[in-house]
Amino acid sequence: MVKVKTAILMLIFLATLIVFFAASPWDGAEKSPYSFEPREGVRAPESGVGDIGVELFTVYLFAFEVLALVLLAAMIAAIYVARKEIPK
């Protein structure tokens, strides 16, 4: 019964994915209303993703590396806890 439910869920997901792909304007003829350029009279943002990246890899590099090690240790611990014991 679980395999049937999984198959139905997979088919629903696949159908939704196909509908979104079919509805997407792939030819580029349609101009998107969104733009990265500010409109006339609107101030440009003073910070962005690039500024965050520069801060992460310069000022906060040590904290970033420590966080990466903590997340790696948590992932290894989760794998160790979730593994099944093989009966002998």
Secondary structure, DSSP 4 states (H G I P E B T S, - for coil): -HHHHHHHHHHHHHHHHHHHHHHS--SS-SPPS--SSPPTT-PPPS--HHHHHHHHHTTTHHHHHHHHHHHHHHHHHHHHHHPPPPP-
